[in-house]
Amino acid sequence: MLLIGLTVMCRWALGKWPWDYLRGPDTRQQAVFRARKLLNVSARADHREIREAHRRLSAMSHPDKGGSKAQMQELNAARDLLLNELPYEPPEPPQ
């Protein structure tokens, strides 16, 4: 009975069941973390910062510049994942 009471108190006080703390972060959170790390942007990065980081890194990793197709695919996937996490914002007009 005491265990049930402690479990309910944990849920009430902390907002999670005790067994939720035993699980690691979900897969999507891990993917977003890795994408931010790859592009070297903060969690508060906006559309512009993400696109600029992608442009900067893809200039070095492009297959025409000595990089590989796999590196470009990874950069593109990271950019797309992070942009999809943000609210929609129309792309910047060409300059």
C-alpha positions in Angstrom: 0.0 0.0 0.0 2.9 2.3 0.8 4.4 1.7 -2.6 1.2 2.7 -4.4 1.0 5.8 -2.3 4.6 6.8 -3.1 3.9 6.1 -6.8 0.8 8.4 -6.8 2.7 11.1 -4.9 5.5 11.0 -7.4 3.0 11.4 -10.3 1.2 14.2 -8.5 4.3 16.1 -7.3 6.6 15.7 -10.3 4.2 15.1 -13.2 5.7 11.7 -14.1 5.3 8.1 -13.0 8.4 6.7 -11.3 9.1 4.3 -14.1 9.2 7.2 -16.6 12.5 8.2 -15.1 14.0 4.8 -16.0 13.6 5.4 -19.7 16.1 7.4 -21.7 15.1 10.3 -23.9 12.8 9.4 -26.8 14.3 8.8 -30.2 13.0 12.0 -31.7 14.7 14.1 -28.9 17.9 12.2 -29.5 17.7 12.9 -33.3 17.1 16.6 -32.7 20.0 16.8 -30.2 22.3 15.1 -32.7 21.1 17.5 -35.5 21.8 20.5 -33.4 25.2 19.2 -32.5 26.0 18.5 -36.2 25.0 21.9 -37.4 26.4 23.5 -34.2 23.3 25.5 -33.4 21.6 26.2 -30.1 18.2 24.9 -29.0 16.9 28.5 -29.6 18.2 28.7 -33.2 15.7 30.2 -35.7 15.2 29.4 -39.4 17.9 31.8 -40.5 20.5 30.4 -38.1 19.8 26.9 -39.1 20.0 27.7 -42.8 23.2 29.7 -42.4 24.8 26.8 -40.5 23.8 24.4 -43.2 25.1 26.6 -45.9 28.5 27.1 -44.1 28.9 23.3 -43.5 27.7 22.2 -46.9 30.2 24.5 -48.6 32.9 22.4 -46.9 31.2 19.0 -47.1 29.9 19.1 -50.7 31.2 16.3 -52.9 32.5 18.8 -55.4 34.7 20.3 -52.6 36.1 17.0 -51.4 33.3 15.9 -49.1 31.1 12.9 -49.6 27.5 12.3 -50.6 26.8 10.7 -47.2 28.0 13.9 -45.4 25.7 16.0 -47.5 22.8 13.7 -46.9 23.4 13.9 -43.1 23.6 17.7 -43.2 20.4 17.9 -45.3 18.6 15.6 -42.9 19.7 17.6 -39.9 18.6 20.8 -41.5 15.2 19.4 -42.4 14.6 17.9 -39.0 15.4 21.1 -37.2 13.3 23.3 -39.6 10.4 20.9 -39.1 10.6 21.4 -35.4 10.0 25.1 -35.8 6.7 26.9 -36.6 6.4 27.6 -40.4 8.1 30.6 -41.7 8.2 31.4 -45.4 11.7 31.2 -46.9 13.8 34.3 -47.4 13.5 35.9 -50.8 16.7 35.6 -53.0 19.0 38.5 -52.7 
